[in-house]
Amino acid sequence: MPDSPAPDPAASGAAASAARPRRSEAKRDAILRAALTVFLREGFAGASVDTVAATAGVGKQTVYAHFGDKEKLFLAAAQAAGGLLGDTPDAWQSPLPATGDPRADLTAAGVRILRAVLAPDAAALHRMTIAELARHPELQRLWRETAPRGTLDDLTAYFAERDRAGDLDVPEPALAARQFALLLATEGRVRTLHGTQPLPDADYARIAAETADLILRAHRRT
């Protein structure tokens, strides 16, 4: 039998070099996920780098090597939270359906928005952000930047289309979209004590319908 070709040291080295960044990225992601879990459970003051490291299955020095200190780790976890929390049971589906009945459309959209806002991890993240604003005012910027832009973009497009179709009078679709989402989120958080109390299933549709009615009255064609 012919001899097998000898391994190419250069190729082996290149493969090893390519694998290192992937392993490093995977480890960083694991640390961020662990940090988010620990910070949501313990808050900033109660969380420790030791606990994060143990949850991630890495050494404490590995956490420091990636993030520097607890404060930087906290901010990184908060910034990444939008992608780490995962989809809610009623994940947003683009584009927003247009059935010809704006009240029904906005009520259905409102229920999905409320379920996303009041999902346990999302609610906990919001509470943690509020609690830490005095110490970390930059969290307000991070919260705005990680807001569900797809949801607002879809609502904006929906209001713009209803304006063009003559169904509604919406001179500022982006403003209407933001007001609709904020009214929903605020009412949901007030009713649930910022996500610490359950919202009855019937109340999701009730809040969404009431908010839809309010927005539609504001933008009714005269």
C-alpha positions in Angstrom: 0.0 0.0 0.0 1.3 3.5 -0.7 2.3 5.5 2.2 -0.2 8.1 3.5 0.9 11.7 2.8 2.5 13.3 5.7 0.4 15.9 7.5 0.9 19.5 6.3 2.1 21.5 9.4 1.1 24.7 7.8 -2.5 23.5 7.2 -2.8 22.1 10.7 -1.6 25.4 12.1 -4.0 27.4 10.1 -6.9 25.2 11.2 -5.9 25.5 14.8 -5.6 29.3 14.4 -9.1 29.5 12.9 -10.6 27.4 15.6 -9.2 29.6 18.4 -11.4 32.6 17.6 -14.5 30.4 17.4 -13.8 28.8 20.8 -13.1 32.3 22.3 -16.4 33.6 20.8 -18.3 30.6 22.1 -16.8 31.1 25.6 -17.6 34.8 25.6 -21.2 34.0 24.6 -21.4 31.5 27.4 -20.1 34.0 29.9 -22.6 36.6 28.7 -25.5 34.2 29.0 -24.4 33.2 32.5 -23.9 36.8 33.5 -27.4 37.7 32.3 -28.9 34.8 34.3 -27.0 35.8 37.5 -27.6 39.5 37.2 -31.3 39.0 36.6 -31.5 36.7 39.6 -29.2 38.5 42.0 -29.1 42.1 40.8 -25.9 44.0 40.3 -25.0 44.3 44.0 -25.7 40.7 44.8 -24.1 39.1 41.8 -20.4 38.1 41.9 -17.9 37.2 39.2 -17.3 33.9 41.0 -20.9 33.0 40.5 -20.9 34.0 36.9 -17.8 32.0 36.2 -19.2 28.9 37.9 -22.5 29.2 36.0 -20.6 29.6 32.7 -18.2 26.7 33.6 -15.1 28.8 33.2 -12.5 30.1 35.6 -12.8 33.6 37.1 -9.7 34.8 35.3 -11.3 33.9 32.0 -14.2 36.2 32.8 -11.8 39.0 33.7 -9.8 38.4 30.5 -12.9 38.8 28.4 -14.6 41.7 30.2 -12.1 43.3 32.6 -14.3 43.7 35.7 -17.8 43.2 37.1 -19.1 46.5 35.9 -18.0 46.1 32.3 -19.4 42.5 32.4 -22.8 43.9 33.6 -23.0 46.5 30.9 -22.0 44.0 28.2 -24.7 41.6 29.4 -27.3 44.4 29.4 -26.3 45.4 25.9 -26.5 41.9 24.6 -29.7 41.0 26.4 -31.9 41.6 23.4 -30.2 38.7 21.6 -29.7 36.5 24.6 -33.2 36.4 26.0 -34.5 34.6 23.0 -38.0 34.6 21.4 -41.1 34.8 23.4 -44.0 32.4 22.9 -45.7 35.0 20.7 -42.6 36.1 18.8 -43.2 39.0 16.5 -43.9 38.0 12.9 -43.3 40.6 10.1 -45.0 42.2 8.4 -47.9 43.2 10.6 -51.1 41.6 9.1 -53.5 44.0 7.5 -57.0 42.5 7.5 -58.9 45.7 6.6 -59.9 46.1 10.3 -57.4 48.4 12.0 -58.9 47.7 15.5 -58.5 44.0 15.0 -55.0 44.4 13.5 -53.7 46.6 16.3 -55.4 44.5 19.0 -53.6 41.4 17.8 -50.3 43.2 17.5 -50.8 44.7 21.0 -51.3 41.3 22.6 -48.0 40.1 21.1 -46.2 43.2 22.3 -47.6 42.8 25.8 -46.5 39.2 26.0 -43.0 40.2 24.8 -42.8 43.0 27.4 -44.1 41.0 30.2 -42.1 37.8 29.5 -40.3 37.0 32.8 -36.8 37.6 31.6 -37.7 40.8 29.7 -39.6 42.2 32.8 -36.7 41.3 35.1 -34.2 43.0 32.7 -36.4 46.2 32.8 -36.6 46.1 36.6 -32.8 45.7 36.8 -32.2 48.6 34.3 -34.4 50.9 36.3 -32.7 49.9 39.6 -29.3 50.6 38.2 -30.0 53.8 36.2 -28.5 56.1 38.9 -25.3 54.1 39.0 -25.2 53.4 35.3 -27.1 56.1 33.4 -25.8 54.7 30.1 -28.2 51.8 30.5 -31.0 54.1 29.3 -29.2 54.4 26.0 -28.6 50.7 25.9 -32.2 50.0 26.6 -33.3 52.3 23.7 -30.8 50.8 21.4 -31.9 47.2 22.1 -35.6 48.0 21.8 -37.5 45.8 19.3 -36.8 47.9 16.3 -38.5 45.4 14.0 -41.8 45.8 15.9 -41.7 49.6 15.8 -40.7 49.6 12.1 -43.7 47.3 11.3 -46.1 49.4 13.2 -44.7 52.5 11.5 -45.2 50.9 8.1 -48.7 49.8 9.1 -49.8 53.3 10.2 -48.3 54.8 7.0 -50.2 52.4 4.8 -53.5 53.1 6.7 -52.8 56.8 6.1 -52.2 56.3 2.4 -55.3 54.1 2.1 -57.4 56.8 3.7 -58.5 54.6 6.7 -56.7 56.8 9.3 -55.1 60.3 9.5 -51.5 59.6 10.6 -49.2 62.4 9.6 -46.4 61.0 11.8 -46.5 57.2 11.6 -43.3 56.7 13.6 -44.7 58.7 16.5 -48.0 56.8 16.4 -46.1 53.5 16.5 -44.0 54.6 19.4 -47.0 55.9 21.4 -48.9 52.7 20.8 -46.1 50.5 22.0 -45.3 52.7 25.0 -48.9 52.9 26.1 -49.1 49.1 25.9 -45.9 48.6 27.8 -46.6 51.1 30.5 -50.1 49.8 31.2 -48.9 46.2 31.2 -46.1 47.1 33.7 -48.4 49.0 36.0 -51.0 46.2 36.0 -48.3 43.6 36.9 -46.2 45.7 39.2 -43.4 45.6 36.6 -43.8 42.0 35.8 -43.8 40.7 39.4 -47.5 39.7 39.3 -49.2 37.6 36.6 -51.6 39.3 34.1 -54.8 37.3 33.5 -55.0 36.0 29.9 -58.2 38.0 29.3 -56.4 41.2 30.3 -53.9 41.0 27.4 -56.6 41.4 24.8 -58.5 43.9 26.9 -55.5 46.2 27.3 -54.5 45.8 23.7 -58.1 46.6 22.5 -58.3 49.6 24.8 -55.0 51.0 23.6 -56.0 50.4 20.0 -59.2 52.3 20.5 -57.3 55.2 22.0 -54.9 55.4 19.1 -57.6 55.0 16.5 -59.7 57.8 18.1 -56.6 60.1 18.0 -56.1 59.3 14.3 -59.7 59.1 13.0 -60.3 61.0 9.7 -62.5 64.0 10.2 
